[in-house]
């Protein structure tokens, strides 16, 4: 309760950068993009290099604690370590009004939250699993680097033309197998530092895509997704294993094998 009160009070005190404000004598704020667990993200114009970038500034309730600032530093280091076109490039860091920030590549396109809920996009089973297969490749890259993203959600997956990109490493952690095995007993799947945490997130990501093509009837009795969605047995099998309803997947390779059967590649 006390922690929630501190969070509420700090959010009330927190002020965002204003449009056209110049950050660190270099970055002009174009607009506020969103807020995450650790930072406020802004689209800015780098007046030195004459290009758009994303600037992420540490939130007040995180910067007043040593652990919050340390976690922000770790997030920067993780982003710097990634060398893959499916993730935004890290550029530089700095401080403005004692607020730590860093900048990264601005990715054109829309995230799947915008595509589904704002643009009304609908996805067939095949389309949904092809997109999920692309996301799986990005998750697999992270796992090969011993990184667990821990925040696979529709706002963090961007469609940039035909290319799928994954953003926001604010909750990412280095994977330690011994720690991960210990945490499994707590069953807080999204917060585990295990490969299954990202696969669980992928399962929910898939459900959002599939429900985009579902018509909700008025006064309809609530049912499970297995009953509501008209999808193939293979699709249900994959999602059930991702969500650990059935025997869970141990690796991205296992998921990829099953997805190949469905999408035929």
Helices and strands as residue ranges (DSSP letters): H 2-13, E 22-23, E 27-35, E 39-46, E 51-58, H 60-63, H 66-81, E 90-96, E 99-105, E 110-111, H 112-117, H 125-144, E 147-148, G 154-156, E 157-160, E 163-166, E 173-174, H 177-183, G 184-186, G 189-191, H 195-211, H 225-228, H 233-242, H 252-263
